[in-house]
Amino acid sequence: MTDTTKEPRVMNRADFRDDFADRNEVHLSWVGDSATTMNVVWKTPDAATALGARIRETGAAEWQPVNSTVRTVVETGAVREAAFTGLKPQGGYEYSVEIAAGAWTEAREFATAAPALQRFAFNVAFVADTGLVGRRDGLTNGTARVIQSIADYRPLVTLEGGDFAYYDTDRRFEYLEDAIDYFFNQMEPAFSVAPVQPTWGNHELMPFLQERIEPWLDRFATPDGRDDIHCYSFDVGHVHFVALSAWEMWEAIPQARIDWMIADIEDAQRRGFEWVIPYMHVAPFADGTNHPSNLELRAQLGPVFERLGIRVVLTTHDQAYERTFPLRDVPATNTPTTQALSGYGEGEGTVWVKVSPGGKMSNINKSFSTFANETAPAWTAVRSRTHHCWAKLEFADDGSLTIRIAGISGDPAEEEVVLDELKLFAAGS
């Protein structure tokens, strides 16, 4: 569903470029080995000039030049990509990109991961439903603060859960490409210092919402996966992340995606990964009235995740925070295995975490999603419809995972709060 009010689109390109005059849509990603590579994507005014990137270990004097390729050419310029290879595991690096002949961006820093299967401590951000800063209807009153909060946190990697720009209802932009430019510029403080690994929402894939997935695919560099189903996975030390394309709001997703996911997870488990973390857009467990639970998706994923021993799933879409107790027998009985709010061991079931909104409230009710039931469903451990939010996943040296939910008000005078905190112990603990 979407707001059918269609006020004129009035913002021209000169207007919104001034908002981020010093930014060039710089964002990182892991396309290859997270321990030894990093890719950078950025935007330049033209495609004709040969421009590159440069990198050095943090604190080193000499830059190493790296060539770039042009990913795509659009009316407003060229989207370029450079691949940094041969990096040291758990290394710290500085890099810069060339935006015109001899003109370089400021140096930024990133870190690489440990080798595959090696346990190490690192932090992850999960965010979605951001929208674009400065909407005239005021619905993105938390977006700027969420972006800065993630940038200050400095995660090793950011998982993006979809619904990036909400182009259909942000009437400032005449062209989708302009809204996409704006999104990458506003996200640059967070995305330029840690790789961003996206999955896709209904706003990127549902045609009646006036967007298309192809321009987004041109901008995000992602690992090899199944291009026809928009799914992929990647490894960070002892953790395997699965970006499952699940954007259908009411119906089941195609079986090809389920089959791909099962094969991918089983392969990761055979290879010995301690944690497998699926993340997707639409939520199988949501008591909000804006975007209620996709029961068909619940029926598809529940038995599969239980059989595979998946312990936590990240979702979004409905603009309120909710997470379940560890559950078994999904979808038949959705039985909690404990009433504890934290401290979950291996084999207790699957925790479903819905994290939204990451800055933008809903067009449907112009606020956070209203819960359908005054008394929370029996599967609910914690819920809140008071703050914008994003998730901090903190993997420890002992193999445990702690998830903290940062709650951010639209009022800049209010401090960030912790909406929820849960700990999952390592396998065998």
Helices and strands as residue ranges (DSSP letters): H 13-17, G 18-20, E 27-29, E 38-44, E 52-57, E 64-67, E 69-74, E 77-84, E 92-100, E 103-104, E 108-111, E 122-127, H 143-153, E 157-160, H 176-191, E 196-198, H 202-205, G 207-209, H 213-219, E 225-226, E 231-236, E 239-243, H 255-271, E 275-279, H 295-308, E 312-315, E 321-324, E 327-328, E 335-336, E 351-354, E 380-384, E 388-395, E 401-408, E 417-424
